[in-house]
């Protein structure tokens, strides 16, 4: 080995070169990884910017019992904190969001309308004419920024989740950027701090004690009957509901049920007024007054008729 003076040196140089090479590769990998991370962040930013949702599929809430109960909760909260009046969702805007999406052109809107129409076939086949009642009960929140009413967990709610997932697939197969990564959680939002930039400066969190009395309150049932393709940013309708590009309605039986339910509610609303009129008519004073007016009207009519007869008489 003594005759090989450079043997140790060569090995040391090789090790040194290997170490240097490995360090260089690591640095290169680090730089490459750093660039890849930055590029990935930029791609995600670009994707997020492109995918900023501007349309959604809405399940409108039309039952006055639900909207009235939510109004009562909103009023109770505002009484305790007036600032939160800016956070409240109008009753005409109440809905459950089934799916969000980004539509960047009239062409994409047209494709989305077609996808919604295709969804109707699936929903009709799934429902098979059955009535689906969605029960709303209890209040919860998202990070104390959004207040919402829960859907009671049952077979009908699970059916709604299945519909949402299938609609998402139908829209995505049409090439529409739709849906979110997180699992679908159906809920009915009634207040959110994001409705007002000024409010978010004043109120950082919604105090859950403000709606403690309604924590487990039953709000009512909504019959599943319609889905709408709505714009988030176009001018809302006069009743407060979103601008609607297209809708699908489920089955004639559901429409008939809705008509019957609407008539029943209208009748119930009129009953108190009818009872008031009935009470007035049983009053002796009112009955005397009505009889007097009817007698006077009859007397005046007879007088006019007699006058007309006399004026047409040959002796006149």
Secondary structure, 3 states (H helix, E strand, C coil): CCCCCCHHHHHHHHHHHHHHHHHHHHHHHHHHHHHHHHHHHHHHHHHHHHCCCCEEEEEECCCHHHHHHHHHHHHHHHHHCHHHHHHECCHHHCEEEEEEEECCCHHHHHHHHHHHHHHHHHHHHHHCCCCCEEEEEEEEEECCCEEEEEECCCHHHHHHHHHHHHHHHHHHHCCCEECCCCCCCCEEEEEEHHHCHHHHHHCCCCCHHHHHHHCCCEEEEEECCEEEEEECCCCCCCCCCCCEEEEEECCHHHHHHHHHHHHHHHHHHHHHHHHHHHHHHCCHHHHHHHHHHHHHHHHHHHHHHHHHHHHHCCCC
